[in-house]
Amino acid sequence: MSDPSREEVLASSRGWIASFLNFLPGLGSGYLYQRRWKSYFLTIAASTAWFALGFFLLGDSEPSQREQLIGISGLFFISIVTVIEANFAFKKASNKAKTEKEKIISSSKKGWFK
């Protein structure tokens, strides 16, 4: 028995769980569930860069309510993008696994009743 491929692991996960985990904390936790390390670290880097940008642009001053709203909106945007991307990747891997399975089943039919 061999180890499952990347697509098999992704197709065996639940898309809605990955999407929910990406949305709720907003830090790409669904990518950990799907075992997609590059996507997870890119999401962490984007979130960190967003925080750092806000930190350096404000300096020592207190953020206004508008600036706080912009910061939260940026994190919400990152969260929504990761939800959509995780769901898209799951559907793509699921469809690929389904077609491969159908190909194996159709090629294994032999005999009188094909």
Biotite code that builds the C-alpha atoms (Angstrom):
import biotite.structure as struc

atoms = struc.array([
    struc.Atom([0.000, 0.000, 0.000], chain_id="A", res_id=1, res_name="MET", atom_name="CA", element="C"),
    struc.Atom([1.437, 3.361, -1.019], chain_id="A", res_id=2, res_name="SER", atom_name="CA", element="C"),
    struc.Atom([1.148, 6.768, 0.552], chain_id="A", res_id=3, res_name="ASP", atom_name="CA", element="C"),
    struc.Atom([-1.694, 8.875, -0.825], chain_id="A", res_id=4, res_name="PRO", atom_name="CA", element="C"),
    struc.Atom([-0.789, 11.598, -3.301], chain_id="A", res_id=5, res_name="SER", atom_name="CA", element="C"),
    struc.Atom([-1.292, 15.286, -2.629], chain_id="A", res_id=6, res_name="ARG", atom_name="CA", element="C"),
    struc.Atom([-4.485, 15.322, -4.686], chain_id="A", res_id=7, res_name="GLU", atom_name="CA", element="C"),
    struc.Atom([-5.874, 12.266, -2.886], chain_id="A", res_id=8, res_name="GLU", atom_name="CA", element="C"),
    struc.Atom([-5.308, 13.882, 0.508], chain_id="A", res_id=9, res_name="VAL", atom_name="CA", element="C"),
    struc.Atom([-6.919, 17.094, -0.674], chain_id="A", res_id=10, res_name="LEU", atom_name="CA", element="C"),
    struc.Atom([-9.883, 15.257, -2.234], chain_id="A", res_id=11, res_name="ALA", atom_name="CA", element="C"),
    struc.Atom([-10.437, 13.223, 0.923], chain_id="A", res_id=12, res_name="SER", atom_name="CA", element="C"),
    struc.Atom([-10.731, 16.343, 3.063], chain_id="A", res_id=13, res_name="SER", atom_name="CA", element="C"),
    struc.Atom([-14.016, 18.173, 3.489], chain_id="A", res_id=14, res_name="ARG", atom_name="CA", element="C"),
    struc.Atom([-14.176, 21.416, 1.538], chain_id="A", res_id=15, res_name="GLY", atom_name="CA", element="C"),
    struc.Atom([-16.570, 23.127, 3.910], chain_id="A", res_id=16, res_name="TRP", atom_name="CA", element="C"),
    struc.Atom([-14.351, 22.414, 6.917], chain_id="A", res_id=17, res_name="ILE", atom_name="CA", element="C"),
    struc.Atom([-11.319, 23.884, 5.173], chain_id="A", res_id=18, res_name="ALA", atom_name="CA", element="C"),
    struc.Atom([-13.344, 26.922, 4.114], chain_id="A", res_id=19, res_name="SER", atom_name="CA", element="C"),
    struc.Atom([-14.710, 27.414, 7.625], chain_id="A", res_id=20, res_name="PHE", atom_name="CA", element="C"),
    struc.Atom([-11.262, 27.128, 9.194], chain_id="A", res_id=21, res_name="LEU", atom_name="CA", element="C"),
    struc.Atom([-9.882, 29.640, 6.703], chain_id="A", res_id=22, res_name="ASN", atom_name="CA", element="C"),
    struc.Atom([-12.712, 32.076, 7.391], chain_id="A", res_id=23, res_name="PHE", atom_name="CA", element="C"),
    struc.Atom([-13.107, 31.936, 11.167], chain_id="A", res_id=24, res_name="LEU", atom_name="CA", element="C"),
    struc.Atom([-9.602, 32.735, 12.372], chain_id="A", res_id=25, res_name="PRO", atom_name="CA", element="C"),
    struc.Atom([-8.668, 34.240, 9.006], chain_id="A", res_id=26, res_name="GLY", atom_name="CA", element="C"),
    struc.Atom([-5.121, 32.945, 9.163], chain_id="A", res_id=27, res_name="LEU", atom_name="CA", element="C"),
    struc.Atom([-5.288, 29.979, 6.803], chain_id="A", res_id=28, res_name="GLY", atom_name="CA", element="C"),
    struc.Atom([-5.982, 27.238, 9.336], chain_id="A", res_id=29, res_name="SER", atom_name="CA", element="C"),
    struc.Atom([-7.955, 25.371, 6.687], chain_id="A", res_id=30, res_name="GLY", atom_name="CA", element="C"),
    struc.Atom([-4.730, 24.955, 4.751], chain_id="A", res_id=31, res_name="TYR", atom_name="CA", element="C"),
    struc.Atom([-3.291, 23.058, 7.695], chain_id="A", res_id=32, res_name="LEU", atom_name="CA", element="C"),
    struc.Atom([-6.335, 20.786, 7.573], chain_id="A", res_id=33, res_name="TYR", atom_name="CA", element="C"),
    struc.Atom([-5.774, 20.234, 3.841], chain_id="A", res_id=34, res_name="GLN", atom_name="CA", element="C"),
    struc.Atom([-2.012, 19.824, 4.361], chain_id="A", res_id=35, res_name="ARG", atom_name="CA", element="C"),
    struc.Atom([-1.216, 22.649, 1.965], chain_id="A", res_id=36, res_name="ARG", atom_name="CA", element="C"),
    struc.Atom([1.857, 24.147, 3.554], chain_id="A", res_id=37, res_name="TRP", atom_name="CA", element="C"),
    struc.Atom([2.815, 26.708, 0.872], chain_id="A", res_id=38, res_name="LYS", atom_name="CA", element="C"),
    struc.Atom([-0.652, 28.221, 0.891], chain_id="A", res_id=39, res_name="SER", atom_name="CA", element="C"),
    struc.Atom([-0.643, 28.348, 4.683], chain_id="A", res_id=40, res_name="TYR", atom_name="CA", element="C"),
    struc.Atom([2.703, 30.113, 4.899], chain_id="A", res_id=41, res_name="PHE", atom_name="CA", element="C"),
    struc.Atom([1.731, 32.553, 2.129], chain_id="A", res_id=42, res_name="LEU", atom_name="CA", element="C"),
    struc.Atom([-1.438, 33.417, 4.065], chain_id="A", res_id=43, res_name="THR", atom_name="CA", element="C"),
    struc.Atom([0.545, 33.915, 7.272], chain_id="A", res_id=44, res_name="ILE", atom_name="CA", element="C"),
    struc.Atom([3.016, 36.104, 5.362], chain_id="A", res_id=45, res_name="ALA", atom_name="CA", element="C"),
    struc.Atom([0.185, 38.195, 3.864], chain_id="A", res_id=46, res_name="ALA", atom_name="CA", element="C"),
    struc.Atom([-1.465, 38.667, 7.271], chain_id="A", res_id=47, res_name="SER", atom_name="CA", element="C"),
    struc.Atom([1.853, 39.562, 8.893], chain_id="A", res_id=48, res_name="THR", atom_name="CA", element="C"),
    struc.Atom([2.650, 42.002, 6.100], chain_id="A", res_id=49, res_name="ALA", atom_name="CA", element="C"),
    struc.Atom([-0.775, 43.625, 6.564], chain_id="A", res_id=50, res_name="TRP", atom_name="CA", element="C"),
    struc.Atom([-0.160, 44.036, 10.305], chain_id="A", res_id=51, res_name="PHE", atom_name="CA", element="C"),
    struc.Atom([3.368, 45.341, 9.713], chain_id="A", res_id=52, res_name="ALA", atom_name="CA", element="C"),
    struc.Atom([2.159, 47.825, 7.102], chain_id="A", res_id=53, res_name="LEU", atom_name="CA", element="C"),
    struc.Atom([-0.426, 49.198, 9.508], chain_id="A", res_id=54, res_name="GLY", atom_name="CA", element="C"),
    struc.Atom([2.119, 49.333, 12.328], chain_id="A", res_id=55, res_name="PHE", atom_name="CA", element="C"),
    struc.Atom([4.711, 51.210, 10.310], chain_id="A", res_id=56, res_name="PHE", atom_name="CA", element="C"),
    struc.Atom([2.260, 53.608, 8.677], chain_id="A", res_id=57, res_name="LEU", atom_name="CA", element="C"),
    struc.Atom([0.761, 54.640, 12.015], chain_id="A", res_id=58, res_name="LEU", atom_name="CA", element="C"),
    struc.Atom([3.986, 54.936, 13.939], chain_id="A", res_id=59, res_name="GLY", atom_name="CA", element="C"),
    struc.Atom([3.356, 56.022, 17.527], chain_id="A", res_id=60, res_name="ASP", atom_name="CA", element="C"),
    struc.Atom([-0.116, 57.485, 16.987], chain_id="A", res_id=61, res_name="SER", atom_name="CA", element="C"),
    struc.Atom([-3.357, 55.796, 18.023], chain_id="A", res_id=62, res_name="GLU", atom_name="CA", element="C"),
    struc.Atom([-5.352, 54.413, 15.103], chain_id="A", res_id=63, res_name="PRO", atom_name="CA", element="C"),
    struc.Atom([-8.615, 56.166, 14.363], chain_id="A", res_id=64, res_name="SER", atom_name="CA", element="C"),
    struc.Atom([-11.848, 54.253, 13.991], chain_id="A", res_id=65, res_name="GLN", atom_name="CA", element="C"),
    struc.Atom([-11.537, 54.512, 10.199], chain_id="A", res_id=66, res_name="ARG", atom_name="CA", element="C"),
    struc.Atom([-8.007, 53.093, 10.255], chain_id="A", res_id=67, res_name="GLU", atom_name="CA", element="C"),
    struc.Atom([-9.140, 50.240, 12.488], chain_id="A", res_id=68, res_name="GLN", atom_name="CA", element="C"),
    struc.Atom([-11.929, 49.477, 10.027], chain_id="A", res_id=69, res_name="LEU", atom_name="CA", element="C"),
    struc.Atom([-9.435, 49.436, 7.152], chain_id="A", res_id=70, res_name="ILE", atom_name="CA", element="C"),
    struc.Atom([-7.220, 46.998, 9.088], chain_id="A", res_id=71, res_name="GLY", atom_name="CA", element="C"),
    struc.Atom([-10.103, 44.646, 9.854], chain_id="A", res_id=72, res_name="ILE", atom_name="CA", element="C"),
    struc.Atom([-11.347, 44.906, 6.254], chain_id="A", res_id=73, res_name="SER", atom_name="CA", element="C"),
    struc.Atom([-7.930, 43.836, 4.970], chain_id="A", res_id=74, res_name="GLY", atom_name="CA", element="C"),
    struc.Atom([-7.914, 40.768, 7.182], chain_id="A", res_id=75, res_name="LEU", atom_name="CA", element="C"),
    struc.Atom([-11.483, 40.014, 6.117], chain_id="A", res_id=76, res_name="PHE", atom_name="CA", element="C"),
    struc.Atom([-10.397, 40.264, 2.475], chain_id="A", res_id=77, res_name="PHE", atom_name="CA", element="C"),
    struc.Atom([-7.506, 37.848, 3.063], chain_id="A", res_id=78, res_name="ILE", atom_name="CA", element="C"),
    struc.Atom([-9.935, 35.511, 4.800], chain_id="A", res_id=79, res_name="SER", atom_name="CA", element="C"),
    struc.Atom([-12.474, 35.586, 1.940], chain_id="A", res_id=80, res_name="ILE", atom_name="CA", element="C"),
    struc.Atom([-9.785, 34.983, -0.684], chain_id="A", res_id=81, res_name="VAL", atom_name="CA", element="C"),
    struc.Atom([-8.475, 31.947, 1.213], chain_id="A", res_id=82, res_name="THR", atom_name="CA", element="C"),
    struc.Atom([-12.019, 30.558, 1.631], chain_id="A", res_id=83, res_name="VAL", atom_name="CA", element="C"),
    struc.Atom([-12.674, 30.784, -2.101], chain_id="A", res_id=84, res_name="ILE", atom_name="CA", element="C"),
    struc.Atom([-9.266, 29.376, -3.028], chain_id="A", res_id=85, res_name="GLU", atom_name="CA", element="C"),
    struc.Atom([-9.489, 26.437, -0.598], chain_id="A", res_id=86, res_name="ALA", atom_name="CA", element="C"),
    struc.Atom([-12.950, 25.517, -1.861], chain_id="A", res_id=87, res_name="ASN", atom_name="CA", element="C"),
    struc.Atom([-11.802, 25.804, -5.492], chain_id="A", res_id=88, res_name="PHE", atom_name="CA", element="C"),
    struc.Atom([-8.735, 23.608, -4.861], chain_id="A", res_id=89, res_name="ALA", atom_name="CA", element="C"),
    struc.Atom([-10.900, 21.003, -3.095], chain_id="A", res_id=90, res_name="PHE", atom_name="CA", element="C"),
    struc.Atom([-13.381, 20.849, -5.993], chain_id="A", res_id=91, res_name="LYS", atom_name="CA", element="C"),
    struc.Atom([-10.568, 20.585, -8.533], chain_id="A", res_id=92, res_name="LYS", atom_name="CA", element="C"),
    struc.Atom([-8.856, 17.744, -6.643], chain_id="A", res_id=93, res_name="ALA", atom_name="CA", element="C"),
    struc.Atom([-12.178, 16.009, -6.026], chain_id="A", res_id=94, res_name="SER", atom_name="CA", element="C"),
    struc.Atom([-13.092, 16.104, -9.726], chain_id="A", res_id=95, res_name="ASN", atom_name="CA", element="C"),
    struc.Atom([-9.639, 14.839, -10.699], chain_id="A", res_id=96, res_name="LYS", atom_name="CA", element="C"),
    struc.Atom([-9.863, 11.953, -8.228], chain_id="A", res_id=97, res_name="ALA", atom_name="CA", element="C"),
    struc.Atom([-13.362, 11.123, -9.481], chain_id="A", res_id=98, res_name="LYS", atom_name="CA", element="C"),
    struc.Atom([-12.279, 10.964, -13.134], chain_id="A", res_id=99, res_name="THR", atom_name="CA", element="C"),
    struc.Atom([-9.251, 8.834, -12.282], chain_id="A", res_id=100, res_name="GLU", atom_name="CA", element="C"),
    struc.Atom([-11.450, 6.458, -10.310], chain_id="A", res_id=101, res_name="LYS", atom_name="CA", element="C"),
    struc.Atom([-13.918, 6.198, -13.206], chain_id="A", res_id=102, res_name="GLU", atom_name="CA", element="C"),
    struc.Atom([-11.023, 5.544, -15.603], chain_id="A", res_id=103, res_name="LYS", atom_name="CA", element="C"),
    struc.Atom([-9.749, 2.707, -13.402], chain_id="A", res_id=104, res_name="ILE", atom_name="CA", element="C"),
    struc.Atom([-13.227, 1.191, -13.096], chain_id="A", res_id=105, res_name="ILE", atom_name="CA", element="C"),
    struc.Atom([-13.887, 1.371, -16.846], chain_id="A", res_id=106, res_name="SER", atom_name="CA", element="C"),
    struc.Atom([-10.510, -0.170, -17.707], chain_id="A", res_id=107, res_name="SER", atom_name="CA", element="C"),
    struc.Atom([-10.988, -3.010, -15.231], chain_id="A", res_id=108, res_name="SER", atom_name="CA", element="C"),
    struc.Atom([-14.250, -4.223, -16.808], chain_id="A", res_id=109, res_name="LYS", atom_name="CA", element="C"),
    struc.Atom([-13.449, -7.325, -18.804], chain_id="A", res_id=110, res_name="LYS", atom_name="CA", element="C"),
    struc.Atom([-15.394, -10.262, -20.008], chain_id="A", res_id=111, res_name="GLY", atom_name="CA", element="C"),
    struc.Atom([-18.820, -10.705, -21.473], chain_id="A", res_id=112, res_name="TRP", atom_name="CA", element="C"),
    struc.Atom([-20.571, -7.779, -19.827], chain_id="A", res_id=113, res_name="PHE", atom_name="CA", element="C"),
    struc.Atom([-18.586, -4.583, -20.320], chain_id="A", res_id=114, res_name="LYS", atom_name="CA", element="C"),
])
